[in-house]
Amino acid sequence: MKKMIHSGRASLVTLIAALALAACGQEQPQQQQAGQQEAPPHAVEVAEIARQDIPLDKSYPSLLRSDSEVTLVARVNGFLEERHFEPGQLVEQGDRLYTIEPDLYQATVNQREADLQSARAELSRAQRDAQRFEQLLSQNSVSRQQYDQALADQRVAQASVAQAEAALTSANLDLGYSNVTAPVSGMISLSQINVGNLVTPGTELATITPLDPLEVRFQLPQRDAFELRRQLGESGNASDITARLSVPGQHGGDSTELEGRLDFLGSRVDTGTSTVQASATFVNPEGAVLPGQFVRVRIEGLKRFDVLAVPEIAVTQGLMGPRVFIVDDENKARERTVQLGEVAGPWQIIHDGLTAGERVIVGDPAGLEPGMLIDPLPFEGNAADIVAEAEQEDAQQETGQAEAMQDEAADAQPAEGEEGAQ
């Protein structure tokens, strides 16, 4: 009988313990759920997106060229007597550069001047004869034929004077060509022929390359060209658009920046490349860059009109592709897959997946999960600052991790030394 009572008490104790454990087990998930619900909202910047005009930051490759570059050629025969410049020198328009036997052409000029004087003297005689014969004809002292001959001699003398004048002009031109001068200002190249050599018309002597201004010709994708033409509007004046030129520095040095103006925008699309030709001119007063250099041209004021865009940092990669997080009516984060367009500076243009009026998380999406409660902070519209802050935080984290690894390595070195000593 005692054994049965003892056994019953033991079963009762076991049942109570089981019920207590079950109660604890139900209580723990409830406490965990309560703890999750009590988690504070994630504070992040949120913006209600709307369509806007986004400025583009795009550059196009090109080669610098000098639109006024001139190759000097000889225009007369003769020996090259003098060179009046040093290779690589900056010459001014009108400076004397070469001398090609000027004495020979000066002698020809003197001869042509003498011929002109002789022709004029002959014309003066013929005019006097014609006047005298005219008087004699009125007195019936000479025949009509004699008078006509005198008039013909006068006309021949006039033609001789014109011929002599033309010969003198040609001789003076050749004399001028014997002194080669700079037709433009710029930097002159090495001389292609040495002093003392015989030159003939067409012999190349040197090249003058103006360094200020410089021109670049480049190809705009047709969409960029259409948007740019749209911006020009009714004025259609390409020179209203500012262009900037960036020349990469040598051996990792700083790049050179020049400011200029767009002076030409083509009116047709190249069917082979689907591009439109454009050109811009840049002031280069100190010769900071040279023709033939590879450069990148950036057009300021180029825009994409009436588009949806978010800061580039707001876009992450999800299982279904690029995504952003939006905030629903309950202030909870929801994942949204999007189709990306162009990157315009700190902005990412969105082609599909978002609609105007939705609230998009535009701050750093690190740590965000679908369903997370959001504490929306106002967005000031400066995407560049958000990107810069995120990059700074990433840099600080990388620096901290690197310092921690260095500290661990420094702590491990004495321990290894002690083990070696033992």
Buried (B, 14 or more C-beta within 10 A) or exposed (E): EEEEEEEEEEEEEEEEEEEEEEEEEEEEEEEEEEEEEEEEEBEBBBBEBEEBEBEBBBBBEBEBBBEBBBEBBBBBBBEBBEBBBEEEEBBEEEBBBBBBBBEBBBEBBEEBBEBBEEBBEBBEEBBEBBEEBEEBBEEEEBEEEEBEBBBEBBEEBBEBBEEBBEBBEEBBBBBBBBBBBBEBBBBBBEBBBEEEEEBEEEBEBBBBBBBBBBBBBBBBBBEBBEBBBEBBEEEEEBBEBBBBBBBEEEEEEEEBEBEBBBBBBBEEBEEEEEBBBBBBBBEBEEEBBBBEBEBBBBBEBBBBEEBBBBBBBBBEEBEEEBBBBBBEEEBBBBBBEBEBBBBBBBBBBBEEBBEEEBBBBBBBBEEBEEEBBBEBBEBEEEBEEBBEEBEEEEEEEEEEEEEEEEEEEEEEEEEEEEEEEE
